[in-house]
Amino acid sequence: MGTIGPWWQSARAPWRGGGLALPSRCAICQAWPAQPVCDACVARFAPPVPRCTRCALPVPAGVACCGACVREPPVLAQCIAAVAYTWPWRGLLARFKFQAQPGWDRPLALLLRSSSGAEDLLHEADAVLPMPLSRERLAERGYNPSWQLARLLAPQRADTGLLLRIRHSAPQSTLPRSERLRNLQGAFALEPLRAAQVRGRHLLLVDDVMTSGATLHSAAQALRQAGAARVSALVFARTEAHMDDAVHAHEADAP
């Protein structure tokens, strides 16, 4: 992730707008008064980190692509993550995803958009697609966190009806890495009447958390098979490779 620059500074004011019930103090350090996440905490807990351009895992400075992606290039042409999926972001994302606090969409989207390269991806994409939920999962949560982010990142090009989740399955967070791809077989499809709109286009997927990458890769594969020229991804948080099993164990008990 790149540095937090003028875009982040100038965009803080909308957090107070829109009639949203946002915190009146920083959710991390409890500074008063502050934005939902104050500037000091953004600087401290969202530092610039060199990441692989294909899978968003950390890499040494000056390295563009990790060894695993060099050996076996993933279906995603590019992937950008704003932060590591660690404290304090894990807790804030739990509020956003599992505790019916959709008002976190604005601060999280602002931080995601400020990540190095995110503006370019948003500008280049022909359409911005939130990772879809099954009908059962949408009914359970009441909203799709990925759509909440996508609509703020690209109000004119966010499209919630092109990529569909057609099969309900066990949450990825409850499964070990070895079972996640199998769990997603046949899970994604295109809206049949709009399949032609994918051909030759650059599509950008948006998600809140990327762990093993199985969900994003499965969705990207469906888009590429339908003729998309390029599929990239923007995610708010990315787990470290060695943390994946620990995250799986932690989130299996999430509400």
C-alpha positions as a printed Julia matrix, in Angstrom:
255×3 Matrix{Float64}:
   0.0     0.0     0.0
   1.19    3.5    -0.74
   1.25    6.5     1.51
  -1.92    8.17    2.7
  -1.89   11.38    0.72
  -4.02   14.44   -0.09
  -6.93   12.33   -1.34
  -7.4    10.85    2.14
  -7.01   14.21    3.85
  -9.53   15.99    1.61
 -12.08   13.19    1.74
 -12.5    12.97    5.51
 -15.34   15.51    5.67
 -17.96   13.24    4.0
 -17.72   10.86    6.99
 -19.9    13.33    8.85
 -22.43   13.62    6.05
 -25.22   11.55    4.62
 -27.09   11.16    7.87
 -24.88    8.24    8.92
 -24.59    7.37   12.59
 -20.78    7.35   12.77
 -18.63    7.23   15.89
 -17.76   10.56   17.52
 -14.34    9.31   18.62
 -11.62    7.22   17.0
 -12.63    3.57   17.21
  -9.0     2.54   17.75
  -7.35    4.99   20.15
 -10.56    6.6    21.49
  -9.27   10.11   20.73
 -11.98   12.77   21.12
 -13.17   14.36   18.95
 -12.04   12.43   15.9
 -13.09   10.72   12.71
 -14.1     7.02   12.91
 -10.39    6.3    12.48
  -8.14    9.26   13.27
  -5.2    10.38   11.13
  -2.68    9.2    13.72
  -4.11    5.66   13.71
  -4.22    5.56    9.92
  -0.56    6.53    9.83
   0.34    4.0    12.53
  -1.74    0.99   11.49
  -1.93    1.4     7.7
   1.73    2.0     6.79
   2.98    1.58    3.22
   3.85   -2.09    2.59
   5.36   -3.47   -0.65
   2.96   -6.09   -1.97
   2.93   -8.53   -4.87
   1.02   -6.96   -7.74
  -0.79  -10.24   -8.49
  -1.8   -11.6    -5.06
  -1.18   -8.64   -2.68
   0.99  -10.63   -0.26
   3.93   -8.69    1.23
   7.19   -8.8    -0.75
  10.64   -7.24   -0.21
  11.06   -3.64   -1.32
  11.7    -3.4    -5.05
  10.06   -6.76   -5.86
   6.96   -6.51   -8.05
   5.77  -10.11   -8.02
   6.21  -12.92   -5.49
   7.84  -16.21   -6.42
   4.58  -18.16   -6.28
   2.91  -15.82   -8.78
   5.96  -15.93  -11.07
   5.84  -19.75  -11.09
   2.05  -19.97  -11.5
   0.51  -16.64  -12.57
  -2.96  -16.3   -11.03
  -6.06  -15.42  -13.0
  -6.09  -11.95  -11.43
  -4.02   -9.55  -13.51
  -3.55   -7.24  -10.53
  -4.6    -7.17   -6.89
  -4.32   -4.26   -4.45
  -4.92   -4.43   -0.69
  -5.14   -1.45    1.64
  -4.09   -3.08    4.92
  -3.06   -6.36    6.52
  -5.88   -8.36    8.08
  -4.64   -7.85   11.62
  -5.63   -5.75   14.62
  -7.23   -3.19   14.52
  -8.67   -3.73   11.05
  -9.92   -7.23   11.76
 -12.14   -5.92   14.54
 -13.47   -3.03   12.46
 -14.26   -5.39    9.6
 -16.11   -7.68   11.99
 -18.33   -4.74   12.93
 -18.89   -3.97    9.25
 -19.6    -7.53    8.14
 -21.13   -9.36   11.1
 -22.49   -6.77   13.52
 -24.89   -4.84   11.27
 -22.79   -1.66   11.08
 -22.89   -0.74    7.36
 -21.89    2.85    8.22
 -18.28    1.66    8.25
 -18.42    1.49    4.44
 -17.4     5.12    3.95
 -14.21    5.22    6.07
 -13.12    1.82    4.76
 -13.76    2.81    1.14
 -11.83    6.04    1.6
  -8.81    4.2     2.94
  -9.02    1.59    0.19
  -9.21    4.23   -2.52
  -6.16    6.0    -1.09
  -4.01    2.87   -1.56
  -1.22    3.15   -4.1
  -2.52    2.18   -7.54
  -6.18    2.0    -6.54
  -7.19    5.19   -8.36
  -5.55    3.92  -11.55
  -7.38    0.6   -11.36
 -10.69    2.33  -10.77
 -10.05    4.66  -13.71
  -9.03    1.86  -16.08
 -11.84   -0.58  -15.28
 -14.86   -0.76  -17.57
 -17.01   -1.97  -14.68
 -16.57   -2.43  -10.92
 -18.14   -5.61   -9.58
 -18.74   -6.33   -5.89
 -18.22   -9.93   -4.87
 -21.79  -11.25   -4.76
 -23.46  -13.04   -1.87
 -25.89  -15.93   -2.14
 -29.5   -15.1    -1.43
 -29.24  -16.97    1.87
 -26.15  -15.04    3.0
 -27.65  -11.72    1.9
 -30.8   -12.42    3.89
 -28.7   -13.34    6.9
 -26.6   -10.15    6.85
 -29.11   -7.72    5.41
 -26.59   -6.13    3.03
 -23.53   -7.01    0.97
 -20.38   -5.39    2.42
 -18.61   -5.6    -0.94
 -21.42   -3.69   -2.63
 -21.31   -1.07    0.12
 -17.66   -0.45   -0.78
 -18.03   -0.71   -4.57
 -20.84    1.83   -4.8
 -18.69    4.4    -3.0
 -15.53    3.62   -4.97
 -17.22    3.89   -8.38
 -20.75    5.3    -8.14
 -21.24    5.41  -11.92
 -19.71    2.02  -12.79
 -20.44   -0.23   -9.83
 -22.6    -3.09  -11.11
 -24.27   -5.51   -8.73
 -26.22   -7.46  -11.36
 -23.58   -8.81  -13.74
 -21.74  -11.35  -11.57
 -24.03  -13.66   -9.59
 -23.56  -16.1    -6.73
 -25.75  -18.97   -7.88
 -24.9   -21.57   -5.27
 -25.0   -21.2    -1.5
 -22.12  -22.87    0.28
 -20.41  -23.02    3.65
 -18.56  -19.8     4.54
 -14.97  -19.95    3.31
 -13.77  -18.92    6.77
 -15.04  -22.22    8.2
 -12.96  -24.35    5.83
  -9.28  -25.24    5.64
  -7.34  -23.96    2.64
  -7.4   -27.36    0.9
 -11.22  -27.38    0.72
 -11.91  -23.8    -0.29
 -11.6   -24.15   -4.07
 -13.79  -27.26   -4.06
 -16.36  -25.39   -1.98
 -16.63  -22.74   -4.7
 -17.05  -24.98   -7.74
 -20.0   -23.71   -9.73
 -20.66  -20.9    -7.27
 -20.4   -17.98   -9.72
 -22.05  -17.23  -13.04
 -22.95  -14.27  -15.22
 -26.41  -12.83  -15.65
 -27.41  -14.76  -18.81
 -28.91  -11.77  -20.62
 -25.77   -9.71  -20.06
 -22.99  -12.21  -20.73
 -21.98  -10.41  -23.93
 -21.14   -7.29  -21.9
 -18.12   -9.06  -20.42
 -16.25   -9.81  -23.63
 -13.09   -7.84  -24.14
 -13.57   -5.7   -21.03
 -11.42   -4.91  -18.0
 -13.41   -5.82  -14.91
 -12.51   -4.88  -11.33
 -13.67   -7.03   -8.42
 -14.12   -5.45   -4.98
 -14.08   -7.39   -1.72
 -13.61   -6.62    1.95
 -11.18   -9.39    2.92
  -8.89  -11.69    0.93
  -7.61  -14.75    2.78
  -6.51  -17.67    0.56
  -7.82  -15.86   -2.53
 -10.0   -18.8    -3.55
 -13.23  -16.77   -3.74
 -11.75  -13.98   -5.84
  -9.96  -16.41   -8.13
 -13.12  -18.45   -8.67
 -15.1   -15.33   -9.6
 -12.29  -14.06  -11.84
 -12.12  -17.42  -13.59
 -15.84  -17.26  -14.38
 -15.37  -13.78  -15.88
 -12.33  -14.79  -17.94
 -14.11  -17.86  -19.27
 -16.93  -15.57  -20.39
 -14.45  -13.5   -22.41
 -13.23  -10.74  -20.1
  -9.9    -9.4   -21.33
  -8.6    -8.63  -17.84
  -9.81   -9.1   -14.27
  -8.26   -7.23  -11.33
  -9.2    -6.86   -7.68
  -9.33   -4.28   -4.9
  -9.6    -5.63   -1.36
  -9.59   -3.75    1.89
  -7.61   -6.29    3.93
  -5.26   -9.14    3.04
  -4.13  -11.94    5.33
  -0.47  -12.88    5.52
   0.25  -16.33    4.07
   1.25  -17.78    7.47
  -1.89  -16.34    9.11
  -4.45  -18.04    6.9
  -5.14  -21.04    9.14
  -5.31  -18.85   12.24
  -7.81  -16.56   10.52
  -9.87  -19.56    9.49
 -10.02  -20.78   13.09
 -10.87  -17.31   14.42
 -13.6   -16.52   11.89
 -15.26  -19.9    12.1
 -16.72  -18.69   15.38
 -17.71  -15.24   14.12
 -21.41  -14.34   14.43
